[in-house]
Each structure stands twice: as C-alpha cells, then as structure tokens.
Amino acid sequence: MENNRNFLLALLLCAAMIFGWQYFVAGPQMAKEKAQQALLAKQKGQEAQTKTAELPKAASAVAIQLSRSAALKAGGARVLIATPSVNGSLRLKGARFDDLQLRKYRETLDPKSPEIVLFSPESTAYPYFTVFGWVAAPGSKVKTPDDSTPWTLASGHTLTPDTPISLRWDNGQGLTFTRTISVDKQYMFTVNDAVANHGSNAAVLFPYASVVRRGVPQGTHYMALHEGFIGIAEGSLKDANYTDLKPESPQQTFHSTGGWLGITDKYWMAAVIPPQTKAFDGAYRALHPGAEQDYQADYRMDAHVVAPGARVQVTQHLFAGAKVVGTLRDYQDRLSIPRFDYAIDWGWFWFLTRPMFWLLDLFGHSAGNMGIAILLLTIVVRLAFFPLANTQFRSMSRMKKLQPHVERIRERFAEDKMRQQQEMMELYKREKVNPLSGCLPIFIQIPVFFSLYKVLLVSIEMRQAPFFGWIHDLSAPDPTSILNLFGLLPYNPHAYLPAAVSFLSIGIWPILMGATQWLQTKMNPAPADPVQARMFAFMPLIFMFMLASFPAGLVIYWTWSNLLSMIQQYVIMRREGAEIHLFNNLAPLRRLAAPKADSTPGE
C-alpha cells in the first residue's frame, strides 16, 4: 500500500512539474518574440544554374512607419476586396495582396473591437503580404512583372465571390501578362496567370508565389503550439520555426510535386498552393540579415516555354484566413490539397486530439454551447475509462478492507522490512489484490488531459466560445479572481499583471476544481505516514494554483470529472462493502463550524 501511495504521489508531482514548467517557465520565455533579430552572417549568393531562376526578394524594411490608413494611401491605386469573411484591398502596383481583415473575428470579446488584421502593407509596423508572379531564365533580358509593375484593371471593380477581377500588363517586348483573380465566400483566392507571346522569340518563364512577413508581432506565444513556417512538401510536414533559420544557414529548401507552403499563427494562416500535379522548388527563408528580419515561404515551378503566337497559363491558390477545421478539410477534399488540415497543430497525441475535437465540435453544434460540449465530452471520457476506473476503485476498496491486516503485518515485522514486504505481497496474492492496479487509469488519462488542453489551445472553434455566467471565453483563464474581488473590479489580472503576481490570481472555477479534488481525497482514509498525509492534503491546493491560469474549459473539465469520479467511487465502494470515509473526515470541519456550547451557564 505504501509503495502504491508513493507511486501515485510521484506521478502527481511529475504532472505538476510538467505543467508548471510549461506555463511558468517555458511559457514566459516565449511570451514575447523579438521583432528584430540580428543574423551574424549574410546569405551567400548562389550560383545560377541553367534550370534555376532566382525569386524576387522582399524589399528591405522602410525606416518610416505609417499608420495603416496612411500606408494604404501611399501604396497607390487599389482594388477593393469584399466577401462575407474578409475585406481589404489589392495593391495594383505589383498586384500584391497586402491588405486583408477577417470580418468574422475581432480582437476582443467586445463586438465593437477591431477586426483581426491578417495582411498589412509596407511601411506599417509588421508588413505581411503575398505575391504571385513570373521570373525569367537566368541571363534572359525578358521583362517580367515585379513589385513595381503598374498593372491596369482590365475588368471588374471590386473583388467579390460573384465578381472576379482581371489585371493586365504589357512588357513592351511582345509579352502580355494577364491575371484573373477570384475569391470564394470563405478564405480561398484563385489566381489564374496567363502569358501571351505576340513577339518573334520564345520566352522561358517560371511561375512563383511567396508569403512574406517582416518581423513577428509581439504577443503571447506557447511552447506547446507551433507558429512559423508551415507546409506539405516531399510528402511530409514542413513546420520550421522562425528561429530554425540560423545565421549560418538562413534557408531550408526542398523539391516536391504537389503540396503547399505558408506562414501560420495560432489561429490564422496565409498559404500559397501550386497546381498539385506540378513540380516545384520550395524554400523557407530569412532575408535581410542584420536588419529587421523578413521571413519568406515561397516556391518556384518548372519552366514554361511561351512560343511565338502561343499562350500559356497556370492556376494557383492563396489561402488567407482563419484555420477553421471544417473549412480546411473542405478545401483539402475539394481542391485535392494534401493534408491541408495539418495547418492546425494537433500535437504528439493527434490520435486523441483529433477525435476529441470531433466530439467537441459535434456536441457543440448539437447543444449550441461549447461549455456543455465539454461536460458531455467528460462523460464520454469517463464511460470510455469505466472498466479501468472500476478496476481502480474496486482495488482501492479491497485495499481498504485489507488495511487492518496490513497494519498488523507492519507491527509484527517492524524490525524486518524485507519480511514485512514479503508478508504483504503474500496477503495481496492470497486476496487477489494488485496494489498497482489503480495506477493504470491515471497513466492513461494524462494524455487525454494534454489532448484536451491542446484542443482548447489551438482550435479556433474554442476561441471566445462562451459557457454560462461569467465565462465568456473557454479558451481563456477564468476572468474572476481574488485580485479583482471575483469580478467586482473592472480589470483582468491575467492580462495586466506580471506573471509573478497573476500566478496568485485564483478564479471561481479553479477554486471549485480544488474543492472537488479535496473532497475526493476525503473519501479515502488519511495515509498513516504524516508526511504523505500532508502532501495529499496540499495537492488540491497546488493544482488549484497551477490551473488558475489555464483555459477555463480545461478547469471545467477537471471539476466535472472530479464530481463524476466521486459518484462512481461512492457507488463502487458501497457495492464492495468498503467504508466511505468522506463524512468521518469532514466531521472535524462540522465541529469547527458548529456554535460552541456555553461552558458557564447562568452567567
């Protein structure tokens, strides 16, 4: 029994150390990524080869920063973009996608707060944009459209799901470039590039696309969540972090047929998608070392020969928007984009995280509330582990019934620890009790807990999803706190106080979680060892502080799971005839709460 307790205690302490390290050490270290990163070595120029064409690099950082509206005006003429999901504009100069906002998502819970900004133009604090184009073969004098090309609007006025636009540019050498852009009601743009050769010489051109980000906006970043480069190439996931591009090797390259490349944030992504039957050379790059760092994900397809009097075209796609699971999977199936839902970081336990999200999404749509979905998911998890939990509680009940025999063995062989262990093992064998059988459910539920944490962290469906009462965002910590008098003071300590202080911010749901865990420990007799007894008594308090800064949905899951476990344990202990110690263990509290009798009557 003592070994069993020690094992459980060690397991709980390990879990506390893992979560504590993640949230209070690793998390703060990644809370603010520097927008300016100095690379000590410059990328050496690569020798041009016969089949290689160099892609245009992003322009160097502009020293003067403008407001968003001023930067948009400074960029010249634009074509408006308006769909049910996005709005913004396309810069005609260079035909650059550099102005895009997500209409369905706002920065805070306030419906009047600004819409989420995805793309931003040059001269703003953090430019972020996408470019499509052509490059000529090395040594060729053929003019191709670049960042300064003055495209003209050939047809259409505003890009909407019902009205595509067409751009045109003549290079003055017999080549006419036409670009037709359409967009659906979600987040997918279709870019059809065509080149007509009216001259007398053939032209060799390479289609390309790139996603460029200058600097990374400061904010909260998680060690358990990937942000940075993302894509599928060479049949596998390519998910380099920004810091993976070292000064001595500021790029990663690959060759693939089919796939996609981009840059992802927690909830949003921009990705360029070539024709899935075409080969391409892809790269993740860190540009302009020593200045404000640019990050670029790009690909270049093989050469297209445009003979005199001929016309060639290529159709590419741009995804720019929210990583909604259903939307990504729809594009994956409809456009045959390989593993497009890998844009979401499901983590190591993806085989648990994916079905868990599927259940949450199903329950959420059925119940109309993701908090209720978490409660229903908890019941499903408890049912899945019902046989194991039965084994655990049944073993605990039998161990309790054997406790008097164990104590007699300890007293009888107090001076002979070896004989003491042998006699206890014989007792367990004779009574068919396995002292370690209660540990397996705990082992199995740890990955489930991590998986739910991952779902709450990465799925946009949980972002700003309300429960009841004061919980308006299940993916954020409980906004009530001791430090704001449980919501009476109008500020969120998790958002405004330093980590060392916000750690003390305990909300109502974490308190409920700690209380239910404490009550669950009171259903069992106190350990004979006073040190173990104190450790078990403090464990609910430790977990209460530890989970105070975790998403509220996770705390609700744990609280509800504690209640279900108590009910299940009570039923099994009654059925096994084991004594239930809950009420006896609470007796001292009842005596303290009861009014004391007057010891001097008549005074």
Protein Blocks (a to p, Z undefined) as FASTA:
>chain_A
ZZmmmmmmmmmmmmmmmmmmmmmmmmmmmmpccfbdcdfbdcddddddfkbccddddddd
dfbacdfklmmmmnopadddddfkbgcdddfehpaafbdcdfkbcfblblkbccddfbdc
ehiabdcdddddddddehiacdcddfklccddfbdjbdcfklccdddddehnopacdddd
dddfklbccdddddddfbfbdcddddddddddehjadddddfkbccdddddeehiacddd
fklmcfklgcccdddeeiddddddfkbccdddddfkbccddddddehehiacdddddddd
ddddddehiacddddddddddddfklmmmmmmmnopghkllmpcgbjmlmmmmmmmmmmm
mmmmmnopaklmmmmmmmmmmmmmmmmmmmmmmmmmmmmmmmmmmmmmmmmmmmlmklmm
mmmmmmmmmnopafklmmmmmmmmmmmmmmmmmmmmmmmklgopacehjllbfkbccfbd
fklonolagcdfklmmcfklmmmmccfklmmmmmmmmmmmmmpccdfblklmmmmmmmmm
mmmmmmmmgcfklmmmmmmmmmmmmmmmmmmmmmnopacfklmmmmmmmmmmpccddfbg
hZZ
